[in-house]
Amino acid sequence: MQNLQDTITAPATPAGVSALAVVRVSGPDAITVVNKCFTKDISTADGYTIHYGHIVDGDTRVDEVLASVFRNPQSYTGEDSVEISGHGSPYITKRIIETLLKSGARMAEPGEFTMRAFLNGKLDLAQAEAVADMISSNSEASLQMAMNQMRGGFSKDIAVLRQELIDFAALIELENDFGEEDVEFADREGLKALTDKLLTQIEKLRSSFAAGNVLKNGINTVIAGKPNAGKSTLLNALLNEERAIVSEIAGTTRDTIEEVFTLNGIQFRLIDTAGLRDSTDIIEQIGVGKTKDSMNKAELLVYLFDICTTSPSQLAEELRTLPIIAQTILVANKADETDYNAEDWPENTVFTSAKNRDIQTLIQELTRVASLYELGNETVVNNARHADALAKSSEALQKVLNGIDTELTSDMVALDIRNALYQLGLITGEVTNDEVLDSIFTRFCIGK
């Protein structure tokens, strides 16, 4: 970790040509640093004010800018801060940064602005991580989930859990202080009931991680089937563009093709795969192997078959060779080319013509799957670090229950309670260490 008493600067907008670019400055000397290279005196400027002027390097005018002043603690970082809005030339941004460095600032490390916000009590650790999730959100669902965490919904749930446990832990610790007098301040049945309650709540949070991960990263969707079933044509129809090569020659697709399709705010990460068949072609064999690997990792399988050349019994035989996946949609393709009786096919079969882009029945099924992941008012866990801490907290609380049942001494029970509290504290940052902070914040972009 760098010296947090330094004044830091970095571009807060992405690299590249644009109308505007923002350079952020934060730290105890932020206003003084900017004042040295700004044509207007802002040394006594109020917070939440914007000032017009020029950034100058000696006698050279670098850019015409607006400087927004934020006084501590009313700023993102909790420190004095200035945000300089200039023209969006990468060269101009570079010159502004160079001028600020000459005036006494240093370049910010990745995530250092948000780390300072955390250390100054503006955000807890879970909220800080939500900042990164918000920046990288690529669907309505992932954005709403990040915003809920930014508002502190998850943090509040964890705070309630910790406080209930802290109150009881205090009584257990009191028993340890009076160990020689053999007194019992903490009712064991009450502690057992509380621990059961906390375990139920933690398990509910843990069980939401699978859905949260989908909302954050999208539904891993594999399009599979035999060669020439129309998988690539279906991918193109869903994307409404010619993304995959379509050919009458069986085995055209040798490798997986991945694209993103958004429906009702939920992302489907579509993976078009090589056709499933036995082949002597080594390259095609590798493609089939990748298809099977993709299916094993899928949350949703869209299994395509040519209804003109496949009988219900053949389909049943094909399905017996597939891995069991939580959600599977059977797609009878080329339904426009033959007469069929829907009752002859499995109940979860939809009938399409990918070539004619008649895929509304499939869209309806995908919409149904997307609705399974819709956000309600309940807290959803979407961070692997949080899920791991919850699992370890649950394990510690289970030991508390076992200790009560086996009449362990209060000091041993207290040890497990402290471990559970420690794990919950890791989520929001009540307890942490430099390694954890570095691991989290170095994943941020430079200006955040």
Secondary structure, DSSP 8 states (H G I E B T S, - for coil): ---TTS-EEEE-S-SS-EEEEEEEEESTTHHHHHHHTBSS--TT--TTEEEEEEEEETTEEEEEEEEEEE-TTSSSSSS-EEEEEEEE-HHHHHHHHHHHHHTT-EE--TTHHHHHHHHTTSS-HHHHHHHHHHHH--SHHHHHHHHHHHTTHHHHHHHHHHHHHHHHHHHHHHHHHTGGGT---S-HHHHHHHHHHHHHHHHHHHHTHHHHHHHHH-EEEEEEESTTSSHHHHHHHHHTS--S---SSTT---S-EEEEEEETTEEEEEEE----S--S-HHHHHHHHHHHHHHHT-SEEEEEEETTT--HHHHHHHHHTS---SEEEEEEE-GGGS---GGGS-TTEEE-BTTTTB-HHHHHHHHHHHHTT---SS-----HHHHHHHHHHHHHHHHHHHHHHTT--HHHHHHHHHHHHHHHHHHHTSS--HHHHHHHHTTS-TT-
